[in-house]
Amino acid sequence: QLQLVESGGGLVQPGGSLRLSCATSGFTLAGYAIGWFRQVPGKEREGVSCIRNLANSFHTVNADSVKGRFTISRNNAKNTVYLQLNRLKLDDTALYYCAVRSRGLACSLIPDEYDTWGQGTQVTVSS
């Protein structure tokens, strides 16, 4: 059974940093693309970052809104994907989810292309 559990969210001031973790189980992480998404009430879920393995490296995709501020990484041995959030802004406040794309290898920021999700971790940026 595929499972993902997010952690690391919290309350942070503008300009601050957080590191989110996505612990996975029930599948071999190295074989799948993992995405991070976020959602605020009343709005559609937004793709943030994605990572997948290449032969000797990783391929990542980041939304324009987070380029230069957020960094996605993964540790396949620990079955965990991370999202480092730096220079946080008020608009980054959201419930952050990780998800696995089991039907394709490529990275995508389209939520409908992912089929197993974690429960989310709340990130609140406030002064």
N, C-alpha and C positions, 0 to 999 in steps of 0.2 A: 504494500500500500504506500503510494507516494505521499509524503508529508513534508510540509515546510513550516517552520516556526520563526517568526521575526522577533527581534528584540533590539534594544538600544535606543528606543525613542525617548523623548522627554521634553522638558521645557528649557529653552535656551534663548539668550538675548540675540538681537540682530548682530550679525558679524561673527557669531559663535560657530562652534563645530559640534558634530555628533558623528558617531559611527554606528550604523545599523548592521545587524547580522541576520542572516537567513540560514538557519540550520536545516539541512535536508536529510531525509531518510527514505528507505524503501526503493531507491534506485541509485545507479552509478552516476554521480554528479558529472563526471568528465564527459559523458556522452550527450549532454543536453544543454540547450541555451536556457539561461535564467534571466529573468527580467525583474526590474524594480518599477513599481507603479505607485501613484499617489492619487488620492481622491479627497475632495472636500464636499461637504453636504450640498446637494443641489447641483453639483457639476459632474461631468463624466470623468471616469477614471482616465488618468493621463500617464502615458509611458514616460519613464525617467531615464533609465539606463538598461542596457542588456549586455551580457557577456557570454561567449561561447569559446570552447577550446579550438585551437588550430593544432597543427602537428607539433610545433615547438613553441607556441605562444598563445595569446588570446586575441580574440576580436571583440571589440567593444563598440557600442553605439550609445550616444548620449543625446538627449533632447537639447535643443538650442537654449532653452531656458536655464539649463544647469551646466552647460559646457564651461570648463575652466573653474568650476566650483565643486562639483560632485565627481567622485572617482569610484568606479565599480571594480571589484577584484574578487578572486575566488581562491580557495584553498581546497583542492580536490581531495587531498588526504584527510582533511577535517570535515569534508562534506558541507562546507560553509561558503556562502557568498556574502561579501561585504559591500556596503555603500558608505563611503566617507563623504560627509556633508560639511563643506567649508563655506565660510562667508555667507552664512544663512540670512535670508531675507524674510520679511513678514509674509510674503506670498508663498513661501515654502511650507507654511503651516498646512498640514494634511495628515491623513492616515496613509501610511506607507505600507505597501504590500510587496512581497516577492512571489514569483510564480515560475513554473517550469513549463517549457514548451515541449511536449512529448511527441508532437506530430511533425516536427520539422527541425532541422539542424541550425538554420540561419537565425541570426538575431533579428528581433522585431520589437517595435514599441507599440504594437497594436494589441490591446488587451484581449480581443476575441481570438487571437492566435495562441493563447495560453489556456491550459485546461485544468491545472491544479494550482490552488492558491493557498497562501498562509492566511492567518487571521488578522494580520496587520499590526503595526506599532505606530502610536501617535507621536508626531513631531509638532511641537508648538513653538513658534518663534514670536516672542513678545518682549517688549521693554517694560 
